């Protein structure tokens, strides 16, 4: 019995769960102006993004039609990257991290963008749960037919 469908859905579930965790971290740190200490200065939190890529089977194996190569399908998280967009500059002379001009460097986290990403990750997760349940039902019916 081949389990590629389960493996593909499981890899996607893992990736989407990590994506949701990173997005949650971004939202939680949207106002953090002292995330790290670099060169004697505090640096604001920098938005993080998950990089998800397909697991690629060897082309020669795919070309030759080897079924074992199909078991390596799915997705994997290859990196968690920091967003390189500049920090937001906010005028707040009363803030403890304000510079001489009263400007404060705030994290480059956009709550609206994070919520859209969270909805996307949640929907992808739900779709993979549905696919996993459909595969499970298919296997159950196959076993039921085999018993007859």
Secondary structure, DSSP 8 states (H G I E B T S, - for coil): ---HHHHHHHHHHHHHHHHHHHHHHHHHTTT-S-SEEETTEEE----EEEEEEE----HHHHHHT-GGGGGG-SEEEEEEEE--S--EEEE-TTSTT--TTSEEEE----HHHHHHHHHHHHHHHHHHHHHHHHHHHHHHHHHHHHH-
